[in-house]
Amino acid sequence: MNTLPGQAKGTAHGKIILIGEHAVVYGEPAIAFPFNATPVEARINKTETQTMLSSSYYTGPLDEAPKSLTNIQTLLAKVKEDLDRPTDHLEITIDSRIPAERGMGSSAAVSTAFVRALFAYFDVPLDSDQLIRYVDISEKIAHGNPSGIDARVTSSDSPVFYKKGRTFESLAIDINGYLIAADTGVKGNTGQAVADVARLVEADPDQTMAVIKKIGQLTLQAREAIAHDRLAKLGELLTQAHTALRQLTVSSAELDHLVAAALRSGALGAKLTGGGRGGCMIALAQSEQQAKIISNTLMEQGAIGTWIHALGEDINE
């Protein structure tokens, strides 16, 4: 989507793992939702100087960017090679409403928006399969061995049902309600959490795998609840999933505190989302009014930011 000659932009959004995190590593299903309440926009302009990057994380020459932005440098080099176009006089601006390292797909969304902006800048068509391939390259640099969920959901408008080793399946949103996400303000540590679950599996395989399989069962039930517009049932399943994730030791005092606060304020269900050990939690509400009450309560109880997401409507707090 070109704007003016020599200018272009690309967009993406965050993602929320509704249910199934950690268990998905062991072959159980997971469900992830696109979260339009946290948008990302990448803009590219032609400049006479060297290629520059402007973002909340770093501003300056791209070739002097910190190691954590190697994925962006690699993407630019890969697109340059594939399209055989010059990339040495670009002004790149990235605006993201997704908090970094909170399990909401920040790196994948930034990469998605950036690749879309590059192809728009060079006026070259980009299909979804191409986009996923580029974002997967970036995610492997950022996260080592990603599941691919972030790359797909941050570029899609449909929820995704995913099981390791199988294709991603789009889910129709046949449920009415409001999803509230709240940021604990603590950076998550997905790698450490995944490693700790692996140690639990090794130390006590029977009990740990029983919990993991329970999360898988809850995910399948959540899929049915979504398909039949059973919002209250979905809420119950989310809360049960949080209990199971606590048993896997991937929650935290901050997450447990916000989950309890959401339930006290009328949420139909609540749980951590993503890797855990910090990051974000989610809660489910019947109405917009109730969602706002829950959001306000979470802010009062220590959240540093909240977002409300509904079908066809996004409300940022």
C-alpha positions as CSV (number, residue, x, y, z in Angstrom):
1,M,0.0,0.0,0.0
2,N,2.0,2.9,-1.3
3,T,1.4,6.4,0.0
4,L,3.5,8.9,-2.0
5,P,6.4,8.3,-4.4
6,G,9.4,7.2,-2.3
7,Q,7.2,6.4,0.7
8,A,5.4,3.3,1.9
9,K,4.0,1.7,5.0
10,G,3.1,-1.7,6.3
11,T,1.0,-2.8,9.3
12,A,0.5,-5.7,11.7
13,H,-0.9,-6.3,15.1
14,G,-0.2,-8.3,18.3
15,K,-1.3,-11.7,19.2
16,I,-2.8,-13.4,22.3
17,I,-2.4,-17.0,23.1
18,L,-5.9,-17.8,24.3
19,I,-5.1,-21.2,25.6
20,G,-2.6,-24.0,25.2
21,E,0.8,-22.3,25.9
22,H,3.6,-24.6,27.0
23,A,1.5,-27.7,26.4
24,V,1.8,-27.0,22.6
25,V,5.5,-27.8,22.9
26,Y,4.5,-31.4,23.8
27,G,2.1,-32.0,21.0
28,E,-1.0,-30.6,22.5
29,P,-3.1,-28.0,20.6
30,A,-3.1,-24.2,21.2
31,I,-5.4,-21.4,20.1
32,A,-4.1,-17.9,19.4
33,F,-6.1,-14.7,18.6
34,P,-5.1,-11.7,16.5
35,F,-5.1,-8.7,18.9
36,N,-5.8,-5.6,16.9
37,A,-5.8,-3.4,20.0
38,T,-2.0,-3.5,19.8
39,P,-1.1,-2.2,16.3
40,V,2.3,-1.9,14.6
41,E,3.1,0.4,11.7
42,A,6.4,0.5,9.7
43,R,7.0,3.4,7.4
44,I,9.8,3.7,4.8
45,N,10.9,6.9,3.1
46,K,13.6,7.6,0.6
47,T,16.5,9.6,2.1
48,E,19.8,10.9,0.8
49,T,21.7,9.7,3.8
50,Q,22.6,6.2,5.0
51,T,19.8,3.9,6.0
52,M,18.4,4.9,9.4
53,L,16.1,3.3,11.8
54,S,13.8,5.2,14.2
55,S,12.0,3.2,16.9
56,S,11.2,3.3,20.6
57,Y,14.0,0.8,21.2
58,Y,16.8,2.3,19.0
59,T,17.3,5.3,16.7
60,G,20.3,5.7,14.5
61,P,22.1,4.1,11.5
62,L,20.7,0.6,10.9
63,D,24.2,-0.9,10.5
64,E,25.0,0.3,14.0
65,A,21.9,-1.1,15.6
66,P,22.3,-3.3,18.7
67,K,22.5,-7.1,18.3
68,S,18.9,-7.5,19.3
69,L,17.9,-5.9,16.0
70,T,19.9,-8.4,13.9
71,N,16.7,-9.8,12.6
72,I,15.7,-6.5,11.0
73,Q,19.1,-6.1,9.4
74,T,18.9,-9.7,8.1
75,L,15.4,-9.1,6.7
76,L,16.5,-6.0,4.9
77,A,19.5,-7.9,3.4
78,K,17.3,-10.8,2.4
79,V,14.7,-8.6,0.6
80,K,17.5,-6.7,-1.1
81,E,18.9,-10.0,-2.4
82,D,15.5,-11.4,-3.5
83,L,14.2,-8.3,-5.2
84,D,17.6,-7.1,-6.4
85,R,16.8,-3.5,-5.3
86,P,19.0,-1.0,-3.5
87,T,18.4,-0.5,0.3
88,D,21.1,1.9,1.2
89,H,19.1,5.1,1.4
90,L,16.0,4.3,3.5
91,E,14.5,6.0,6.5
92,I,12.7,3.3,8.5
93,T,10.3,4.3,11.2
94,I,8.6,1.6,13.4
95,D,5.7,2.5,15.7
96,S,4.6,-0.3,17.9
97,R,1.9,-0.4,20.5
98,I,2.9,-3.9,21.6
99,P,5.0,-4.1,24.8
100,A,8.2,-6.0,24.1
101,E,9.0,-9.3,25.8
102,R,5.4,-9.8,27.1
103,G,4.4,-12.7,24.9
104,M,2.2,-10.7,22.6
105,G,4.1,-11.3,19.4
106,S,6.1,-8.0,19.3
107,S,9.0,-9.2,17.2
108,A,6.9,-11.1,14.7
109,A,4.5,-8.1,14.3
110,V,7.4,-5.7,13.7
111,S,8.9,-8.0,11.1
112,T,5.5,-8.4,9.4
113,A,4.9,-4.7,9.2
114,F,8.5,-4.1,8.0
115,V,8.4,-6.7,5.2
116,R,5.0,-5.3,4.1
117,A,6.4,-1.8,4.0
118,L,9.5,-2.9,2.1
119,F,7.5,-4.7,-0.6
120,A,5.1,-1.7,-0.8
121,Y,8.1,0.7,-1.1
122,F,9.5,-1.3,-4.1
123,D,5.9,-1.8,-5.5
124,V,6.2,-5.6,-5.6
125,P,3.3,-7.9,-4.7
126,L,3.6,-9.9,-1.5
127,D,1.5,-13.0,-0.9
128,S,0.9,-14.5,2.5
129,D,3.2,-17.5,2.0
130,Q,6.1,-15.2,1.1
131,L,5.4,-13.0,4.1
132,I,5.4,-16.0,6.5
133,R,8.7,-17.2,5.1
134,Y,10.3,-13.9,5.7
135,V,8.9,-13.5,9.2
136,D,10.0,-17.0,10.0
137,I,13.5,-16.1,9.1
138,S,13.3,-13.2,11.5
139,E,11.7,-15.2,14.3
140,K,14.4,-17.9,14.1
141,I,17.0,-15.2,14.7
142,A,15.0,-13.6,17.6
143,H,13.8,-16.8,19.3
144,G,15.8,-19.8,18.0
145,N,13.1,-22.3,17.2
146,P,9.7,-20.6,17.2
147,S,6.4,-22.4,16.7
148,G,5.3,-20.2,13.9
149,I,2.2,-19.1,15.7
150,D,3.4,-15.5,16.1
151,A,4.3,-15.1,12.4
152,R,0.9,-16.3,11.3
153,V,-1.4,-14.6,13.8
154,T,0.3,-11.2,13.7
155,S,-0.4,-11.0,9.9
156,S,-3.9,-12.5,10.0
157,D,-7.4,-11.5,11.0
158,S,-8.4,-15.0,12.0
159,P,-7.7,-17.0,15.2
160,V,-5.5,-20.0,14.7
161,F,-5.8,-23.5,16.0
162,Y,-2.4,-25.1,16.0
163,K,-0.9,-28.5,16.9
164,K,2.8,-29.1,16.6
165,G,3.8,-30.8,13.3
166,R,0.5,-30.1,11.6
167,T,-0.8,-27.2,9.5
168,F,-2.3,-24.1,11.1
169,E,-6.1,-24.1,11.0
170,S,-8.1,-20.8,10.9
171,L,-11.0,-20.6,13.3
172,A,-14.2,-18.6,12.8
173,I,-14.9,-16.1,15.6
174,D,-18.4,-17.3,16.5
175,I,-18.4,-16.0,20.0
176,N,-19.5,-12.6,21.4
177,G,-17.6,-11.1,24.3
178,Y,-14.7,-8.9,25.3
179,L,-11.1,-9.9,25.9
180,I,-9.0,-7.8,28.3
181,A,-5.2,-8.0,28.3
182,A,-3.1,-6.5,31.1
183,D,0.6,-6.0,31.3
184,T,2.3,-6.9,34.6
185,G,5.2,-4.6,33.8
186,V,7.5,-7.5,34.2
187,K,9.4,-8.9,31.2
188,G,8.5,-12.5,30.6
189,N,11.2,-15.2,30.4
190,T,9.8,-17.7,27.9
191,G,13.1,-19.6,27.4
192,Q,13.6,-20.1,31.1
193,A,10.0,-21.1,31.6
194,V,10.1,-23.7,28.8
195,A,13.4,-25.1,30.2
196,D,11.9,-25.4,33.7
197,V,8.8,-27.3,32.3
198,A,11.2,-29.6,30.5
199,R,13.0,-30.3,33.8
200,L,9.6,-31.0,35.4
201,V,8.9,-33.5,32.7
202,E,12.2,-35.2,33.2
203,A,11.9,-35.3,37.0
204,D,8.3,-36.3,37.3
205,P,7.1,-37.3,33.9
206,D,3.8,-38.9,34.9
207,Q,2.4,-36.0,36.9
208,T,3.8,-33.3,34.6
209,M,2.5,-34.9,31.4
210,A,-0.9,-35.4,33.1
211,V,-1.0,-31.6,33.6
212,I,0.1,-30.9,30.0
213,K,-2.5,-33.3,28.6
214,K,-5.1,-31.5,30.8
215,I,-4.2,-28.2,29.1
216,G,-4.7,-29.9,25.8
217,Q,-8.1,-31.2,26.8
218,L,-9.1,-27.7,28.0
219,T,-7.9,-26.3,24.6
220,L,-10.2,-28.7,22.7
221,Q,-13.1,-27.8,24.9
222,A,-12.3,-24.1,24.4
223,R,-12.5,-24.7,20.6
224,E,-16.0,-26.2,21.1
225,A,-17.1,-23.3,23.3
226,I,-16.0,-20.8,20.7
227,A,-17.8,-22.7,17.9
228,H,-21.1,-22.7,19.9
229,D,-20.9,-19.2,21.4
230,R,-20.6,-20.5,25.0
231,L,-18.8,-17.5,26.5
232,A,-19.3,-18.5,30.2
233,K,-17.9,-22.0,29.5
234,L,-14.9,-20.5,27.7
235,G,-14.2,-18.3,30.8
236,E,-14.3,-21.4,33.1
237,L,-11.8,-23.1,30.8
238,L,-9.4,-20.2,30.8
239,T,-9.3,-20.1,34.6
240,Q,-8.8,-23.9,34.7
241,A,-5.9,-23.5,32.3
242,H,-4.3,-20.9,34.6
243,T,-4.4,-23.3,37.5
244,A,-2.7,-25.9,35.3
245,L,0.0,-23.4,34.2
246,R,0.6,-22.6,37.9
247,Q,1.2,-26.3,38.4
248,L,3.8,-26.1,35.7
249,T,5.5,-23.3,37.7
250,V,5.3,-20.8,34.8
251,S,3.1,-18.2,36.5
252,S,4.3,-15.5,38.8
253,A,3.1,-13.6,41.9
254,E,2.2,-10.6,39.6
255,L,0.2,-12.7,37.2
256,D,-1.6,-14.6,39.9
257,H,-2.5,-11.3,41.6
258,L,-4.0,-9.8,38.4
259,V,-5.9,-13.0,37.6
260,A,-7.4,-13.0,41.0
261,A,-8.3,-9.3,40.8
262,A,-10.0,-9.8,37.4
263,L,-12.1,-12.7,38.7
264,R,-13.1,-10.7,41.8
265,S,-14.2,-7.8,39.5
266,G,-16.6,-10.1,37.5
267,A,-14.4,-11.7,34.8
268,L,-15.9,-14.9,33.4
269,G,-12.4,-16.3,33.4
270,A,-8.7,-15.2,33.5
271,K,-5.3,-16.6,33.0
272,L,-1.7,-15.8,32.0
273,T,-1.0,-15.6,28.3
274,G,2.3,-16.5,26.6
275,G,5.4,-17.8,28.2
276,G,4.7,-16.6,31.7
277,R,7.0,-15.6,34.5
278,G,5.8,-12.1,33.9
279,G,4.4,-10.6,30.8
280,C,0.6,-10.4,30.3
281,M,-2.6,-11.9,31.5
282,I,-6.0,-12.0,29.9
283,A,-9.6,-11.9,31.2
284,L,-12.9,-12.5,29.5
285,A,-16.0,-10.3,30.0
286,Q,-19.6,-10.5,28.8
287,S,-20.1,-6.8,28.0
288,E,-18.1,-3.8,27.1
289,Q,-19.1,-2.1,30.4
290,Q,-17.9,-5.1,32.4
291,A,-14.7,-5.2,30.4
292,K,-14.0,-1.5,31.3
293,I,-14.7,-2.2,35.0
294,I,-12.2,-5.2,34.9
295,S,-9.7,-3.0,33.0
296,N,-9.9,-0.3,35.6
297,T,-9.6,-2.8,38.4
298,L,-6.4,-4.3,36.8
299,M,-4.8,-0.8,36.5
300,E,-5.7,-0.1,40.2
301,Q,-4.1,-3.5,41.1
302,G,-0.8,-2.8,39.5
303,A,-1.1,-3.4,35.8
304,I,0.9,-0.9,33.8
305,G,-1.3,-1.1,30.7
306,T,-4.5,-2.7,29.6
307,W,-6.2,-3.3,26.3
308,I,-9.8,-4.4,25.4
309,H,-10.5,-6.4,22.3
310,A,-13.9,-7.2,20.8
311,L,-15.2,-8.4,17.4
312,G,-15.0,-5.5,15.1
313,E,-13.9,-3.1,17.8
314,D,-10.7,-2.3,19.7
315,I,-10.6,-0.1,22.7
316,N,-7.2,1.0,24.1
317,E,-6.9,2.0,27.7
